[in-house]
Amino acid sequence: MPAVQQMRAPAAQMMDIDGLKSQAKSLNPVVGFWDPLNLSGGEFWGDSNAATIGFLREAEIKHSRVAMAAFVGYIVHANDIKFPWKLAGGYEAPSGVSPQALWDSIPEVAKWQIILTIGFFEFWRENSYILSSEGEAHYMRGGKPGYFPTFSQLPHPVPFNSLYDPFGFSKNASPEKKAKGLLIEINNGRLAMFGIMGFLAEAKVPGSVPGLASFGIKPYDGDVMAPFDANFHIF
């Protein structure tokens, strides 16, 4: 019981709906709080509303970061910017194809490397022991949404100890500066989510996204929604 109480103690710091509305105004004073499905009022998996809000905040930050990386990566691949050498196994990325087709072309072992690496990052972020070793808690138990632990707990030291700040540029930043940076990150991430979906839609249905037709988005005749298909096979 004491261990459980110690784990739940930070819950007093968790954000409620009023805090979520206040943050929404800071993110976008014009739109403000917008939750048409009332997700913020839920209690997912029978947990508390505060834990649900923590989950939703973490989900948005994570998706924002993925979308920003995807947006930049899409532009890089669409312009045939790549390593000037063949990769392991003699694989050489094709030129003149869409980023989606490029993914289709890579060997299965490379796809598994990517998937397992992402899986490791997920495990590391969700691990309560790793978080507690740095004085943090899980985002559904009072921890900071968006916080990613360092790699200090790995059995072997790594050259860059932080995933999002490997060079330690924000290590000594004030709490106010970090909070402002997080707001900027979320807004940029929201734009990136629209941006990457715009690229995918324009590649699948040319002319479907006004303004993108003139950028020469390479068409893709595959199924970008395959992961949502019941008959989907990863490879």
C-alpha positions in Angstrom: 0.0 0.0 0.0 2.7 2.6 0.8 4.3 2.0 -2.6 0.9 2.7 -4.3 0.4 5.8 -2.3 3.9 7.0 -3.1 3.2 6.5 -6.8 -0.1 8.3 -6.7 1.1 11.2 -4.6 2.0 13.5 -7.5 -1.7 13.4 -8.8 -2.4 16.7 -7.0 -0.3 18.3 -9.7 -2.3 16.9 -12.6 -4.3 19.1 -14.8 -8.1 19.3 -14.6 -10.6 20.5 -17.2 -10.3 24.1 -16.1 -6.5 23.9 -16.5 -7.0 22.3 -19.9 -9.2 25.2 -20.9 -6.6 27.7 -19.7 -3.9 26.0 -21.6 -6.1 26.0 -24.7 -6.4 29.8 -24.6 -2.6 30.1 -24.3 -2.2 27.8 -27.3 -4.8 29.6 -29.5 -6.7 32.6 -28.0 -9.0 32.7 -31.1 -10.1 29.1 -31.0 -9.7 28.5 -27.3 -11.0 25.2 -25.9 -12.4 22.9 -28.5 -13.5 19.4 -27.6 -16.6 18.4 -29.6 -16.4 14.7 -28.6 -16.0 15.7 -24.9 -12.9 13.4 -24.6 -11.6 15.6 -21.8 -14.6 14.7 -19.7 -14.0 11.0 -19.9 -12.5 8.5 -17.5 -10.7 6.1 -19.8 -10.2 2.5 -18.7 -12.1 3.2 -15.4 -9.3 5.6 -14.3 -9.8 9.1 -13.0 -10.6 12.1 -15.2 -7.2 13.7 -14.3 -5.4 10.5 -15.5 -7.5 10.7 -18.8 -6.4 14.3 -19.4 -2.8 13.3 -18.7 -3.2 10.6 -21.3 -4.7 12.9 -23.9 -2.1 15.6 -23.3 0.7 13.0 -23.7 -0.9 11.6 -26.9 -1.1 15.0 -28.5 2.5 15.9 -27.7 3.7 12.5 -29.0 1.7 12.8 -32.2 2.9 16.3 -32.7 6.5 15.2 -32.5 5.9 12.3 -34.8 4.1 14.6 -37.3 6.9 17.2 -37.3 9.5 14.5 -37.9 7.2 13.0 -40.7 6.7 16.4 -42.3 10.4 17.1 -42.5 11.2 13.5 -43.5 8.6 13.6 -46.3 10.1 16.7 -47.8 13.6 15.2 -47.6 12.6 12.0 -49.3 10.4 13.7 -51.9 13.4 15.7 -53.0 15.6 12.6 -53.3 17.9 13.7 -50.5 19.6 10.6 -49.2 22.9 9.1 -48.1 25.4 8.9 -51.0 26.2 5.2 -50.2 24.4 1.9 -50.3 22.9 0.8 -47.0 23.5 -2.6 -45.3 22.7 -5.5 -47.5 23.4 -3.5 -50.6 20.0 -1.8 -50.5 20.0 1.5 -52.5 17.0 3.8 -52.1 15.3 4.4 -55.5 15.1 7.9 -56.9 12.1 9.8 -58.2 9.5 8.0 -56.2 7.1 9.2 -53.4 8.1 8.7 -49.8 5.3 6.2 -49.4 6.7 4.1 -52.3 10.2 4.4 -50.8 8.9 2.8 -47.6 7.3 0.0 -49.7 10.7 -0.6 -51.3 12.9 -1.1 -48.2 13.7 -4.6 -47.0 11.6 -6.2 -44.3 14.6 -6.4 -42.0 14.9 -2.6 -42.2 11.2 -2.1 -41.4 11.6 -4.4 -38.4 14.6 -2.3 -37.2 12.5 0.8 -37.4 9.5 -0.7 -35.7 11.5 -2.3 -32.9 13.4 1.0 -32.3 10.1 2.8 -31.9 8.9 0.0 -29.7 12.0 0.5 -27.4 11.3 4.2 -27.2 7.7 3.5 -26.2 8.8 1.0 -23.5 11.4 3.5 -22.2 8.9 6.3 -21.9 6.3 4.2 -20.2 8.5 2.5 -17.7 7.7 3.6 -14.2 11.1 2.5 -12.8 13.0 4.5 -15.4 10.8 7.6 -14.6 11.1 7.2 -10.9 14.9 7.0 -11.1 14.8 10.6 -12.4 12.3 11.8 -9.9 9.4 11.7 -12.4 6.1 9.9 -12.5 4.0 8.5 -15.3 1.9 11.1 -17.2 -1.3 9.5 -15.9 0.0 9.7 -12.3 1.1 13.3 -12.1 4.1 13.2 -14.3 4.9 15.7 -17.0 3.2 15.1 -20.4 5.9 15.1 -23.1 8.7 14.2 -20.7 11.1 11.6 -22.1 13.6 10.2 -19.7 17.3 10.1 -20.3 19.2 6.9 -21.1 21.2 7.0 -17.9 19.7 3.7 -16.8 21.0 1.8 -19.8 23.6 -0.8 -18.7 26.0 0.6 -21.3 26.6 4.4 -21.6 25.5 6.0 -24.9 27.1 9.1 -26.6 23.8 11.1 -26.5 21.9 10.8 -23.3 18.7 12.6 -24.3 16.4 11.8 -27.2 14.9 15.3 -27.7 17.8 17.4 -26.5 21.0 15.4 -27.2 23.3 18.5 -27.0 21.7 19.8 -23.8 20.6 23.2 -25.2 17.6 23.5 -22.9 19.2 21.8 -19.9 19.5 25.0 -17.9 16.5 26.8 -19.3 14.0 28.3 -16.8 10.7 26.5 -16.2 8.9 29.5 -17.8 11.0 29.1 -21.0 10.4 25.4 -21.1 6.7 25.9 -20.6 6.6 28.4 -23.5 8.6 26.1 -25.7 6.1 23.3 -25.1 3.3 25.5 -26.2 5.2 26.4 -29.4 5.9 22.7 -29.9 2.3 21.8 -29.6 1.1 24.5 -32.1 3.9 23.5 -34.6 2.9 19.9 -34.1 -0.8 20.6 -34.9 0.3 22.3 -38.1 2.5 19.4 -38.9 -0.3 16.9 -38.5 -2.4 18.9 -41.0 0.7 19.2 -43.2 1.6 15.5 -43.4 -2.0 14.5 -44.0 -2.2 17.1 -46.8 0.9 15.5 -48.4 -0.6 12.0 -48.2 -4.0 13.1 -49.6 -2.5 15.1 -52.5 -0.2 12.1 -53.4 -3.2 9.8 -53.4 -5.7 12.1 -55.1 -3.9 14.8 -57.1 -5.6 18.2 -56.8 -7.4 17.3 -53.6 -5.5 19.8 -51.5 -5.6 23.3 -52.8 -2.2 24.9 -53.0 -0.2 21.7 -53.1 -0.7 20.9 -56.8 1.9 23.4 -57.8 4.5 21.8 -55.6 4.7 18.7 -57.7 3.8 16.1 -55.0 4.7 12.7 -56.4 1.7 10.5 -56.9 1.3 7.2 -54.9 -1.0 4.4 -56.1 -0.7 2.3 -53.0 -3.0 2.2 -50.0 -1.9 4.8 -47.4 -4.8 3.7 -45.1 -3.7 0.0 -45.1 -3.0 0.0 -41.3 -6.7 0.5 -40.7 -7.7 -2.4 -43.0 -8.7 -5.6 -41.3 -6.8 -7.5 -43.9 -3.6 -5.4 -43.5 -0.2 -7.1 -43.6 2.6 -4.9 -42.4 4.9 -6.1 -45.1 
